[in-house]
Amino acid sequence: MEEERFELAPGATVADLLDAVLSVQRPAPPAGTPPLPRILSRSSFLLNEVAVRNHAVVLKADDVVDVLPPFAGG
């Protein structure tokens, strides 16, 4: 499990956090791996262990957002 921390302005939303994640310069993914924007567009998110679908939800200090990428299989 990889963890990243972001300092966001007061009133920042889940959407703002996703923008911040995408603004980080990262190495190219391995061959065959979809680019991060596509993965995030298909992912589900947890805010403090509760599913969140509304990306306009305002984050508070110390909130934890988990990214659940799409899974195959069962």
Backbone torsions as a table, in degrees:
resi	resn	phi	psi	omega
1	MET	NA	128.4	179.1
2	GLU	-104.9	142.1	-177.9
3	GLU	-126.3	140.8	174.3
4	GLU	-131.0	148.8	176.8
5	ARG	-117.9	141.7	179.3
6	PHE	-130.8	136.7	172.9
7	GLU	-95.6	114.9	-178.3
8	LEU	-115.8	156.8	178.5
9	ALA	-68.2	151.1	174.6
10	PRO	-54.7	139.0	-178.9
11	GLY	87.6	1.4	179.4
12	ALA	-64.7	148.8	-177.8
13	THR	-109.6	175.1	174.3
14	VAL	-58.6	-40.9	177.9
15	ALA	-60.2	-40.4	177.5
16	ASP	-63.3	-39.9	177.7
17	LEU	-62.5	-44.2	179.6
18	LEU	-63.0	-38.7	175.4
19	ASP	-61.0	-41.4	179.3
20	ALA	-64.3	-40.8	178.3
21	VAL	-60.9	-44.2	-177.6
22	LEU	-73.2	-18.0	-178.9
23	SER	-82.0	-11.2	179.8
24	VAL	-74.7	130.9	175.3
25	GLN	-70.8	126.1	-177.8
26	ARG	-130.9	154.7	174.9
27	PRO	-66.1	157.6	177.6
28	ALA	-61.5	142.2	178.6
29	PRO	-70.4	160.4	177.2
30	PRO	-58.3	154.4	178.4
31	ALA	-52.3	134.4	178.7
32	GLY	88.7	-9.1	178.8
33	THR	-89.6	130.3	179.0
34	PRO	-64.8	153.7	177.7
35	PRO	-67.6	153.6	-175.7
36	LEU	-54.9	-43.4	179.7
37	PRO	-56.9	-38.4	179.2
38	ARG	-68.8	-40.9	178.4
39	ILE	-60.8	-48.0	-178.4
40	LEU	-64.1	-34.8	-179.0
41	SER	-67.2	-20.0	-179.4
42	ARG	-108.1	1.6	-175.9
43	SER	-87.4	161.1	169.9
44	SER	-103.8	159.6	-176.9
45	PHE	-132.7	144.2	172.6
46	LEU	-114.6	135.1	173.5
47	LEU	-112.9	110.9	-176.0
48	ASN	52.8	45.0	175.0
49	GLU	73.2	13.6	178.2
50	VAL	-120.5	132.1	-179.5
51	ALA	-56.3	136.8	177.3
52	VAL	-131.6	125.3	179.2
53	ARG	-109.5	-22.2	-178.5
54	ASN	-87.7	108.0	-177.4
55	HIS	-77.3	0.4	176.1
56	ALA	-89.9	0.3	178.7
57	VAL	-63.5	132.2	-179.6
58	VAL	-80.7	134.5	178.8
59	LEU	-89.3	150.0	175.0
60	LYS	-111.7	163.2	177.5
61	ALA	-55.0	138.0	177.3
62	ASP	71.4	8.9	172.2
63	ASP	-64.3	151.3	177.7
64	VAL	-119.4	126.0	176.8
65	VAL	-113.4	121.9	176.6
66	ASP	-102.2	140.1	177.2
67	VAL	-104.5	125.2	178.0
68	LEU	-112.1	97.5	-178.7
69	PRO	-65.8	160.1	178.7
70	PRO	-61.7	142.1	-178.9
71	PHE	-113.9	151.6	171.9
72	ALA	-111.4	150.1	178.7
73	GLY	90.9	-165.9	-175.0
74	GLY	-148.0	NA	NA
